[in-house]
Amino acid sequence: MVFFALSMNAGLYCMELTLLGIKDKQAFADAGIALPAYDIEKMVENTKQNPKWAHFGAGNIFRIFIGSVADDLLASGDMDTGISCVGRFGTDLLDQIFTPYDNLVLGVTLKADGGTEKRVIASLAEGLTTGTDRLNAIFTNKELQIASFTITEKGYALTNSNGDYFPWIASEMEAGPAKATSTMGAVCAGLFERYLAGAHPIAIVSMDNCSHNGDRLRDAVVGFAKEWQARGFVEAGFVDYLLSEKVSFPWSMIDKITPRPAESVAKELEEAGLVNMAPIVTSSGTYIAPFVNAEEPQYLVIEDKFPNGRPPLEKAGVYLTDRETVNNVERMKVTTCLNPLHTALAVYGCVLGYDLISQEMKDEELKKLVWQIGPVEGMKVVTDPGILSPQEFVEEVINVRLPNPFMPDAPQRIATDTSQKVGIRFGETIKSYVEKYGDAKKLKAVPLAIAGWCRYLLGVDDEGQAFEISPDPMLDELKEKVITIEVGNPKSYKGQLKPLLSNKAIFGIDLYDAGIGETVEEIFVEQLAGPGAVRKTLQKHL
């Protein structure tokens, strides 16, 4: 542990990530850590008095990416307020990561050449939870321009695969706005307060990796409002307000690989003199730390629809464009050039015993698999968005981003919530093939990837050893479907996957109607033959 003297105060203190700690600018400079070039205390006070940007889902990608966007605009003088960060009610994220560090974040960029770039991000002006008076006060502020979100695909879901409301959602709909603490319920309640305060305009911006994310967010918020209207909690005018031009739900595409905080990075920071950098696991199972490590490439494309104005985001590298372009960029990335490759690597990586994505990219079969999914099969149905080249994008992903040996990204992390992802990451390409060719039988690698996910759900690797399946909101239901299937006994398969592969709520299409359901089944059965069967199946089909 290294101690530094602060010349303006008596005594010694640790070099720490706090407002007091960063006053020793020389210590941070010696450690190679850049500090904010603006008055942090003034920014915080401005934000508390006149909040203009709230964000829900204060996790890693938000802290290092969106946080740095705001940080850059604060440094250039294009913003004078920061971001009000909202965590979900009942979690310990704020108590463990925000408050002890005065809401500061240490961003660590892991470059492909092994170098790192470190900066303190101070734009996260305050941390709060849903279900608070402060959140309502933020929403009633006339100057509030943006409420943005990085809560993952499952954060917008109000119902299960059967179309029934989740119990906690149903209870909030019965209890009304005053009792709402779920993210979607709290947002709807905040917007109701804004409506009552004068129906001020605002942009509600999803920045999550899901197709037409703005529509998904709008449907969830309006869904809450309509249920509350039916129960007499809100008036019809509130629903009309949400559907009017005063409230926009822009589409967006975000891209930056942000793995769990690495112990190696924590060690490097502590060797540089910083203390209390160790990653923690929250009660909800989230891996988080005072620092965020991430790759260097990053992309954020947003539909330029902000009825109450916005900061000049384009000055910080954000692409502002029209909805059609956002849609083409999002489809390019989420359905072809990155996300489906990630999911394929995730499920096969777990089954084949890998713990790093970069290691998988040295695997001959797995590298062939992602090449076939992206540049070969996916590229046939991608529309060039114009602002980014699909070919250049996917080549950067395969040749630079995924193989980056300094990115501690694990297939086990990427495999989280796969049931919520396959419909977008594979289903959209399948539907495009059906539209273009009449069926999806030309696809070979995508069925292989889906079969890999089904094999992964058995929780047994290619050597016959059990492994822990990553969290998924449908995990119990999925495991129940495959419980009678045995690795090493192909005859134990008697069509148990049919209800899964025909489920349009999961894939966005019935895979049998698309002409590939049987293909997935055949590949899956091949992978049951015994130890090494998964590897042999990959070799056969690639």
N, C-alpha and C positions, 0 to 999 in steps of 0.2 A: 504494500500500500504506500502510495506516494503522497506527501503532504506539501501544500503550497501556502505561503504567507500571503494574506490579502493586505496590501499596504495601507488601506484606509481603515482597517480595523485591527484591534489588538488581538493577539493570539493566532493560532493555527487552525486550519480547517481542511477537510478532504477536498480533493478535486472532484466535484460532483455535478451532476446534471440538474442544477437548480438555478433560479434567478440570482441567488447570491453567488453560487459557484462560478457562473459564467462571467462574473465581473472581473475575474482574473484572466483577462484576455490573453496575456502572454503565455499562461500555462496551456490554454487551449490551442494557441498558435503553435507552441512547441510540440503538441500532440498531433498536429496536422488536422485540427478540427476547425472548420469555418464557423463563425458566429453571425447571428442576424445583424443586418446593417440598418436597424431602425430602433426607435424607442419602444421597447416591449411593454413597459408599464403603461405608457400613454395609449398604445394600441389596445391593451386589455380594458382600460377604462372606457375608451371610445366604444368598444364592442358591448360592454355591459350597459352603456347608456343608449346605444343605438345599433342593435344587432341587425346585420344585413344578410348574413349567411349562416344557416344552421345545417348541420350534417348529422345524419343518423347512421350508425354503424362505424364506430371510431376504431376500426381495426388496422391491420398493418398496411394494406394498400392505400387506405385513406391517409394514414399518418405520413407516409413517405412520399406519396404522389400528389394527392390533392393538397395536402399540407404544404408541400414545397411549391406548388403553383401559387397558393396564397402568399407564401413567404416571399417569393420573387416579386409579386405585385406590391407587397408592403415595402420591400426594399427599394423598388423603383418609384414609390410615391403614388402608384396608381390605385392603391387601397389604403384606407386608414383604420379599418376595422378588420378583425380576424374572423375565425369561424367558431361558432358555438357548437360544441360537440356533444351529441346525445347518445348515451349508451342505453341499453335495454334495462328496464326496471328490474331490480333484484340481482344484478350481476356485480361482480367485484372488480371489473375492469378499471373503473374510475378510482376506486380506493387504492388499488395496487400499482397502477401504471400512470395515471394522470396526476392525482393530488401529491404524492411524494416527490414528484419531479417538476412541480409548478407548471404542469401541462406541456413541458418541453419534450421534444423528440430528438433522438440522435439518429439521423439518416445515414446509412452506410451503403454505398453503391459498390457492388462486387463486379469488377470489370473482367472481361474474358481473358485479359493478359495477366491477371493476378493482382492488379493494382486495386486500391480502394480509394473512395472519395468520401469524406466524412463532413457532415454539416449538422449544426443544431437548428432545428425547425421550431419556431416560436409562434406560429400563426394560429395554433389551437388555443384560442383565448380563454375558453372556459369549458368545463366538463359538467354535464348534468344528466339526469336520467329521465325516462318517461314518467308521466304521472306526477309532475311537479308544477307549482305555480310559476316558476321561472320559465318553463317551456311555454306555457300559455302566454306569458308576458312577451316572449320573443315573437310568437305568432301574431300577436295583436299589434306589434310595432309596424306602423305604416311603411317604414323604409325597408322592411325585410324583402329581399329580392329573390333569394334562393333557399330552398330546402332540398338538400341532396342526400343520396343514399348509396352505401356500399354494404348491403346486408345479405348478400348471396341470393341465389334464385329462390331458395326456400322461404326467404323472409317475406315474400309477397303472397305466399299461399295462405288462403283462408280455409281451404277444404282438403280432405284426404283424397285418395285415388277413387273413392266411391262417390265423391261429390258432397260428402257430409262435412259440415263445419267442424273444425277441431274444437274440442271441449272448451279450451280457454277463449277461443274466438266467440263461440256461442254464448258463453257467460258474459262477455263484454257487450255483445249485442243486446243481451237482455238487460244489462245494468245501465247502459247509456254512456255518454261521453265522459261524465265525471269519474267513472270507474275504469276508464281505458288505460292500460299500461303496456299492452302489446305494441309493437312498432306501428303497425297499420292503424290500430285503434287510436293510439296517441296522436298520430299525424292527422287523422280525421277529426279528432277532438280539437286539436290546435287550429285546424282550418275552420272549424265551426266557430271558435272564438274570434278568428280573424273576420269571418263573415258578419258576426254580431257587432264587431268594432267598426264596420264600414265597408265590408266586402272589398278589401284592398286587393290589388293584383299581386300575383306571385308565380314563380316558376318552381314546380315540383319535379326534381331531376333525378331519375335513377341513373346510377353509374355502374350498374352491375352487369355481369356477363350473361345476359339472357336476351333472346330475340324480342325485338319491339318492347324493350324494357319499360319505356314510358307508358305504353298501353297497359302493361301488366300492373304497374303502380297505380295508374288511374282506375283500373277495374277494381283493385282492392280497396282503395279509398272510397270510391263511389259505392261499392258494395256495402261497406260499413254504413255510409250515410243513408242509403235506401232502407237498410234494416232498422236504423234508428228512427227514420221517418215513419216507417210502418208501426213502430211502437210508441210514437208520439213524442220522442225526445228532441227531434229537430223538425223544422218546417220544410215544406217543399222548396221554398226559395233557396235553401242551402244546397240542395242537390242541383238546382239550376245554376247556382254560382259555380259549383265544381265543374259543371259541363260547359260553362261559358268561356269566352276568350280571356276573362280575367285570370283564370287559373290554367296554366299550361303544364303539360306533361311531356317534355321533349324526349326524343329518343337519343341514345348515346352509345358509344362504344369505348370501352376502356381496356387497356392492355399493358400490363407490367407484371412480370412474374415475381411474386413476393413470398418466398418460402418462410417456414418457421424460423424464429431467431436461432442462430447457430451458436453452440457453445464455443466454437473456435473464434467467432467474432467477439463474443463476450470476453474471452481470455485476452484477445488482442487489445481490446479497449482498456481492460484493467491493467495490462502491462504498460499501457501508455499513461496511466495515472488515474483513470476514472474508477470510482467505486460504485458498488451496488448495481452492476450491469447484468447480473445473472438472469436468464430467462425464467419465467414462472409458468405454471399451468393453472388457469383459473378454475373455479368450481364447475364451470360449464365445459371444461376440457380444452379451452383455447390456449395455445402456446403463444406467449407474448412477452415482451421485454421493454425496457426503457429505450432500446434502440430498435430499428427496423433494418434488416438487410434485404437488399433487392438487386435485381439486374439493372443494367444501365438503360437499355431501350425502354421507351414508354410512349404510349399513344393514348390520347383522349380526343374523341370526336363527338361534338354535341350539336344537335339541331338548334339553330339560333332563334329561339322562341322564348323570350324573357319579357313578359308584359310589364314588369316593374323595373326594367333596366337590369344591368349586370356590370361587373367589373370587366376590364378589357382582357379577358382570358387568353385571347390570341397572342398577347404580348408575352405570355408565359408558356407558349408552345402548344396551346389547345387549338384544335381545328374547329372552327365554327362554320356550319354549312346548312344545307337544306335536309329535309327528312329523307328524301330518296337517296342522297349520298350517304347519310348515316346508315341507312338500311343496307346499302351495298357494302360499306366498310364492315359493318357488324357481321353480315353474312359471310363475308370473306374470312374474317378472323375466327368467329365462333363456330362456323359450320365447316370450314375447310383448312385454314392455314395454321391454326394453333390449337384451339380447344379440343377438337376430336383427336389430334395427335397426342395431346396430354392425357386424355382419358384412356386411349389405347395403351399408352406406356404405363399408366397407373395400374390398371387391372392386371396386365401381363407382368409388370414389374413385381407386383406382390406375389403372383403365382410362381414366378421364376426366381424369387429370392433376392431381388435387388432392393437397395435402400436409398439409392440416388438416381435421379433421372439422368444425370450426366453419364453415369456408368452404363445405363441402358443404351445410350446412343453409341456405345462401342460394340453393342451386340448386333451381329450381322442381320439376324432375322428381324429384330425389332426396328432397326433402322430402315430395312426394306418395307416393313409394315407401315411406318408413318409416311414414308415416301409415296407408297401406293395410295394411302388414304388422302393425302394432301395434294401434291403436285400432279398425280395421275388421275385419280377418280374425282376428287373434289373440284379440281380446276376446270373440269368439263362443264360445270354448271355454275361457275362463279361469274358475276358481273363485275367488270373492272370499275371501281368507284371513282377513278380519275385522280383523286388526291393522294392515294397510296397505290403502288403497284402490287397486285397479288403475287406475281412471280417473285419479285424482290423480297416481299414480306415473308413468304413461306421459305425461301432460301435462307434468309436471315435466321428464321426460327430453327430450321433443321441443321444449318451449318455453324451457327454462332450461339444462339440463345440456349437451346436444349443441351448442347454438348459442353457448355461452360462448366469446367471442373470446379470452379470456385463458388458455384451456386449450390448451397446445401439443400436442394429441393428433393423431397422424397415422394415416391409413388404412393405411399400410404396417405400423405396429405392430399394429393390430387384425387385419390379414390374416394374421398369424403363426398357424401351426397350424390353419388353417381346416378341414382334413380331420377334425380331432379335435372340431370344434365343430358342424358342420352337422347332425349327427344329433340333437343336443340342441336347437339353436337353431331349426331348421326341422322336423326329423323328428318331434318331439313334437306339434307343431301338425298336421302331416299325419296322423299316427296318430289324433289326436283327431277330425279331420274324417271319417276313414274310419269310426271308431266311431259318430259321430253321424249321418252322412249316407249311409254305405255306400261312399263314395269321397271323394276330395279334389278333385273337379273344380270345386267352387265357389271354390277358391283361385286367385287370379290374380297377386297380388304375390309370394307365396312362390315359385312356379315362376320368376318373373322374377328373383328374387334368386339362385336356384340356377343359372339359366342364366348370370347375371352371374359367378358363381364359375367356371363352366366356361370362359367367355370369358376371364376373368382368367388362367387356367392357361396360356393361349397366350403370355403374357408380351409382348404387343404392345398398345399403347394405341389409343385411338380415332382417332388421327392416323396410325397405322401405324408408330409408333416403339417400339423394344424398351424394356422396363423390367425391373427386377430383381424377381422373385417373392420374397415373404417366406419365411423358413424354415418348413418343414413336414416332419414325420417321414415323410410319404408322397410327398414332392415328386418324387423320381425315378420312382416308380411311376406317379404321375399324369401327369407330363410324357410318359412313354413312351406312354400311352394316346392322347394328343392330338398326338403329334409329326407325324403326317401331315396334320393339319388346317391350312389356310392362310387367314390373314386376307386378304380380298379375293377369295377363291375359294370360294364356298359349295358348289360341286360337289365340293370336296375332302372334304366331310363325307359319310361312308359308314357312319354308325352307330357310330363309334368311342366314343361316350359310353355306349352301352348297358351295357357291363360295369360302368361307374362308377355309373350311375343305378339299376341293379338291385342294387347291393351293399348288403345289409342291415347289414353291419358298419360302413358309413359313415353311412348315413341312418337306420338303425334300422328301415327298411322298404324293400321293393322299390317304387320310384316308379312302375313300370308297373302293379303290382298296385293301387297307390293311385289310378291313373287319370290321373297327371300326367306320366309319363315322356315321352310323346310331345310334350306341351305344352312341356316344357323343351327338348327337341330342336328343335322348331320355332322357339322364341324364339332359341336359340343360333345356328341357321343364319341367321336374320335379322341377327344381329350380326356376321356374317362378310362382309357385302356390300362393305365397303370403308371408307375414312375417313368418320367421322361416322355409321356404321351403328348403333353402340351408342346414341348419342344419339337417333337417329330411332326406334329400337326402344322406348326408354323413353317417348318422346312418344306413340308409337302405343298402347302398352299402358296408359298412365296417363291 
